[in-house]
């Protein structure tokens, strides 16, 4: 029997594993990713609960699949985990906002919009050095071949990279391909515009936190294996956390 979310969240530290293993993985100069292995106390029950939730296409952001909202209490628990294990490591000082959702990548490569062909930044805002936009991913699938997360560094001058990103948001697939030479598909490694500088493999019950202002993408090396079934597909719990940055 699957316990209710309210039951888990009412048991103090039972939801997150107090014996989780926490480490930092270097990404590039001055940046790293916090990796928490064995993050949940009962990940199998969490996945079973997720499979009972309604998944729908996202509204207002270009996620290549289906998403499901989670209870506010769960978002608060994720915020507490971030504060305990990752906020200081990522140079955050005070949490301002938290958004958490379940996600399943399902979109076939040929149906991706150009903005989904590239690595991306989460809620990236120019001119706010005082704000950290942190992101988190909890992998709730057992097959690592469904893909972890990669991090990228632009190879082109900033103005050229910004134009590429802007065009990916504004142009249709034909126009974007004609202008930049990109073809539809998930990004999976270095190319002329971006160098993959680090890759964090997926692992069952692994949670990662990182600076969402860095270019990154999910590793979808075998898109034919993506599924809308939460018990079979690339199920993740994604978090987006806005913080004040620590003074430097």
C-alpha positions in Angstrom: 0.0 0.0 0.0 1.3 3.5 -0.9 1.4 5.8 2.1 -0.1 9.2 1.6 2.1 12.2 1.1 0.6 13.8 4.2 1.8 10.7 6.2 5.4 11.1 5.0 5.5 14.8 5.6 4.1 14.4 9.0 6.9 12.2 10.2 9.6 14.8 10.7 12.8 13.6 9.1 11.4 10.4 7.6 10.8 11.9 4.2 14.5 12.8 3.5 17.1 10.2 4.6 19.1 11.5 7.6 21.9 9.2 6.5 22.2 10.5 2.9 25.7 10.9 1.4 26.5 14.4 0.3 29.4 15.5 -1.9 30.4 18.3 -4.3 31.3 17.7 -7.9 33.3 20.4 -9.7 31.7 21.8 -12.9 33.9 24.6 -14.0 36.0 27.3 -12.5 34.2 28.6 -9.4 31.1 26.4 -9.8 30.1 22.9 -8.6 27.1 20.6 -8.2 26.0 19.3 -4.8 25.1 15.5 -5.1 23.0 13.8 -2.5 22.9 10.0 -2.8 20.2 8.0 -1.0 18.3 11.2 -0.6 14.8 9.9 0.3 14.0 7.6 3.1 11.5 5.7 0.9 12.0 6.5 -2.8 10.0 3.5 -4.1 6.9 4.7 -2.3 7.5 8.2 -3.6 7.6 6.9 -7.2 4.4 4.9 -6.6 2.7 8.0 -5.2 3.9 10.0 -8.2 2.3 7.5 -10.6 -1.1 8.3 -9.1 -0.7 12.0 -9.9 -2.1 13.8 -13.0 0.6 14.7 -15.5 -0.2 17.4 -18.0 1.7 19.5 -20.7 3.4 22.5 -19.1 2.0 25.9 -19.5 4.3 29.0 -19.9 7.6 27.2 -20.1 9.2 24.9 -22.7 9.6 21.6 -20.8 9.7 18.7 -23.3 7.2 16.5 -21.7 4.6 16.3 -18.9 4.6 17.8 -15.4 2.6 17.5 -12.2 2.3 20.0 -9.3 3.2 18.8 -5.8 1.8 19.8 -2.4 3.2 22.9 -0.8 4.4 20.8 2.2 6.6 18.8 -0.2 8.1 22.0 -1.7 8.9 23.2 1.8 10.7 19.9 2.6 12.8 20.3 -0.6 13.6 23.9 0.5 14.7 22.6 3.9 16.9 19.9 2.2 18.5 22.6 0.0 19.1 24.9 3.0 20.7 22.0 5.0 23.0 20.6 2.3 23.4 23.0 -0.7 22.5 26.6 -0.1 25.8 27.7 1.5 27.8 25.5 -0.9 26.2 27.3 -3.9 26.8 30.7 -2.1 23.2 31.3 -1.3 22.2 33.2 1.8 18.4 33.4 2.2 15.7 31.5 0.3 13.1 33.8 -1.3 11.0 31.4 -3.4 10.7 27.7 -4.1 8.8 25.9 -7.0 8.8 22.1 -7.2 7.1 19.8 -9.7 7.2 16.2 -10.9 8.4 15.9 -14.5 8.5 13.2 -17.3 10.4 13.8 -20.5 8.2 12.4 -23.3 8.5 14.6 -26.4 10.0 12.9 -29.5 13.0 14.6 -31.0 11.3 15.6 -34.2 8.6 17.4 -32.3 10.9 19.6 -30.1 10.8 23.3 -30.5 14.2 25.0 -31.2 14.6 26.2 -27.7 14.5 22.6 -26.6 17.4 21.6 -28.9 19.8 23.7 -26.9 21.1 23.5 -23.3 19.5 26.2 -21.2 19.6 28.4 -18.1 16.7 28.4 -15.6 15.1 31.8 -14.9 18.4 33.5 -15.9 18.2 37.3 -15.3 20.9 39.8 -16.3 22.1 42.4 -13.9 21.2 40.6 -10.7 24.5 39.5 -9.1 22.7 39.5 -5.7 20.4 36.7 -6.8 21.1 32.9 -7.0 18.7 30.9 -9.2 19.4 27.4 -7.9 17.9 24.2 -9.5 17.5 20.7 -8.2 16.8 17.3 -9.7 15.8 14.1 -7.9 16.1 11.1 -10.1 13.2 8.7 -9.4 14.1 6.0 -12.0 16.4 3.0 -11.7 17.9 2.8 -15.2 20.8 5.2 -15.5 20.6 4.9 -19.3 17.5 7.2 -19.1 20.0 10.0 -18.5 21.5 12.4 -15.9 22.4 16.0 -16.3 25.2 17.7 -18.3 26.7 21.2 -17.8 28.0 23.4 -20.6 30.2 26.4 -21.3 29.6 28.6 -24.3 32.3 28.5 -27.0 31.2 31.6 -28.8 31.4 35.3 -27.7 28.6 36.3 -25.3 26.7 38.4 -27.9 26.6 35.4 -30.4 25.5 33.0 -27.7 22.7 35.4 -26.6 21.5 35.7 -30.2 21.4 32.0 -30.6 19.3 31.7 -27.4 17.0 34.5 -28.5 16.5 33.0 -32.0 15.7 29.6 -30.5 12.9 31.2 -28.6 11.6 33.3 -31.5 12.1 31.3 -34.7 10.3 28.2 -35.9 12.2 25.0 -36.5 12.8 25.6 -40.2 14.0 29.2 -39.8 16.2 28.3 -36.8 17.8 25.4 -38.7 18.4 27.6 -41.8 20.0 30.4 -39.7 22.2 28.3 -37.4 22.6 24.9 -38.9 21.1 23.0 -35.9 18.9 20.0 -36.4 16.0 18.8 -34.2 17.0 16.7 -31.3 18.0 16.6 -27.7 21.4 18.0 -27.0 23.8 15.3 -26.0 27.4 16.5 -25.8 29.7 19.2 -27.1 29.1 21.0 -30.4 30.4 24.2 -32.1 28.5 26.5 -29.7 28.8 24.7 -26.4 31.4 22.6 -24.6 30.2 20.0 -22.2 32.4 20.5 -19.1 30.8 18.1 -16.7 28.2 15.3 -16.6 26.5 14.0 -13.5 25.1 10.5 -14.1 21.6 9.6 -13.0 21.3 7.2 -10.1 18.2 5.9 -8.3 17.4 8.2 -5.4 20.1 10.7 -6.3 19.3 14.4 -5.8 21.5 17.2 -7.2 21.5 21.0 -6.7 23.3 23.5 -8.9 23.3 27.1 -10.1 20.5 27.2 -12.6 22.2 30.2 -14.3 24.7 27.8 -15.8 24.0 26.2 -19.1 22.8 22.7 -18.6 20.5 20.0 -20.0 19.1 16.6 -19.3 21.0 13.8 -21.0 18.5 12.1 -23.4 20.7 9.7 -25.3 17.9 7.2 -26.0 14.7 9.3 -26.6 12.8 6.3 -27.8 12.8 4.9 -24.3 11.1 7.9 -22.8 7.6 7.1 -21.4 4.6 8.9 -20.0 4.3 6.1 -17.4 5.9 7.3 -14.2 6.8 3.8 -13.2 8.8 3.3 -16.5 9.9 6.7 -17.7 12.4 9.4 -16.8 10.6 10.6 -13.6 12.2 13.4 -11.8 11.3 15.8 -9.0 12.5 19.3 -10.2 13.0 22.2 -8.0 13.7 25.9 -8.7 14.9 28.0 -5.8 15.5 31.7 -5.7 18.0 33.0 -3.1 19.8 36.0 -2.0 23.5 35.5 -2.7 26.0 35.5 0.1 28.2 38.6 0.3 31.6 38.1 -1.4 
